């Protein structure tokens, strides 16, 4: 995974998939991670939580984001914040979606998946 300062073309970043139907590409700095997430139509990122603060914005399509039991349909240009420890899940709309998520601190589980993708 690219680390530190520099310029990156997102389409050139190694892709990894934590869940079938979801593809991610990430860069990381010392204290934050940017993660482009593409969900295929109607794909669900299951309910989960993590200690990382998460800020996101939908770039394409629509995502039904449920946070702490409260569901909202998020469309391009709409941003959200998920505090660390808050249960949340997302379901892509019928056309799928592209989301940009920022995590602080960087997610080590995703960094490990990126390392694995680079070795393939």
C-alpha positions in Angstrom: 0.0 0.0 0.0 1.3 3.4 -0.8 2.6 5.0 2.4 3.6 8.6 3.3 3.6 11.5 0.9 3.2 11.3 -2.8 0.6 11.3 -5.6 -1.4 8.2 -6.6 -3.7 7.3 -9.4 -6.6 5.5 -7.8 -7.1 3.1 -10.7 -3.5 2.0 -10.3 -3.8 1.1 -6.6 -4.0 -2.7 -5.8 -7.6 -3.8 -5.2 -8.7 -6.1 -2.3 -12.0 -7.5 -1.4 -13.1 -8.0 2.2 -16.6 -9.3 1.2 -17.8 -10.8 -2.1 -19.2 -8.0 -4.3 -17.1 -5.3 -2.6 -13.8 -4.0 -4.0 -11.5 -1.5 -2.2 -8.4 0.5 -3.0 -6.6 2.4 -0.3 -3.7 4.8 0.5 -2.5 5.4 4.0 -0.6 8.1 5.8 0.7 8.0 9.4 -2.7 8.9 11.0 -5.4 8.4 8.4 -6.4 6.1 5.5 -8.4 6.9 2.3 -10.3 4.0 1.0 -12.3 3.9 -2.3 -15.1 1.3 -1.9 -17.1 0.0 -4.9 -20.1 -2.1 -4.0 -21.8 -4.1 -6.7 -25.6 -3.7 -7.0 -27.5 -4.7 -3.9 -24.4 -5.9 -2.1 -24.3 -5.6 1.7 -21.4 -4.7 3.9 -22.5 -6.7 7.0 -23.2 -5.1 10.3 -19.8 -4.4 12.0 -18.0 -1.9 14.2 -14.4 -0.8 14.6 -12.5 1.5 16.9 -11.6 3.8 14.0 -13.4 7.1 13.3 -14.9 6.9 9.7 -15.8 9.8 7.5 -17.3 9.0 4.1 -19.0 10.4 1.0 -20.9 8.7 -1.7 -19.3 9.5 -5.1 -21.6 7.4 -7.4 -24.9 5.5 -7.0 -26.7 5.2 -3.7 -26.0 3.5 -0.3 -28.4 2.7 2.4 -26.3 3.3 5.5 -27.6 2.0 8.8 -25.8 3.4 11.8 -26.7 2.4 15.3 -30.1 1.1 14.0 -30.9 4.3 12.1 -31.1 3.9 8.2 -30.5 6.6 5.6 -30.1 6.5 1.9 -26.9 8.3 1.0 -26.5 9.7 -2.5 -23.6 11.5 -4.3 -22.4 14.6 -2.4 -23.8 13.4 0.9 -21.2 12.8 3.6 -21.4 10.9 6.9 -19.4 10.3 10.1 -19.3 7.0 11.9 -17.7 7.3 15.4 -15.5 4.5 16.6 -17.4 1.6 18.2 -20.8 2.4 16.5 -22.4 -0.6 14.8 -23.1 0.1 11.1 -23.8 -1.6 7.8 -24.3 -0.5 4.2 -26.4 -1.9 1.3 -25.7 -0.7 -2.2 -28.6 0.5 -4.4 -29.7 -1.3 -7.5 -27.0 0.4 -9.6 -24.2 -0.2 -7.0 -22.2 2.6 -5.6 -18.7 4.1 -5.1 -17.8 5.5 -1.7 -14.8 7.3 -0.4 -14.1 6.5 3.3 -11.5 8.1 5.4 -10.4 6.2 8.6 -8.4 7.5 11.5 -6.2 5.8 12.6 -5.5 3.7 9.5 -7.2 0.2 9.5 -4.5 -2.4 9.9 -6.9 -5.2 8.8 -7.4 -3.4 5.4 -3.6 -2.7 5.2 -3.0 -6.4 5.6 -5.4 -7.2 2.8 -3.7 -4.6 0.5 -0.3 -6.3 1.2 -1.8 -9.6 0.2 -3.3 -8.1 -3.0 0.1 -6.7 -3.9 1.7 -10.2 -3.6 -0.7 -11.9 -6.0 
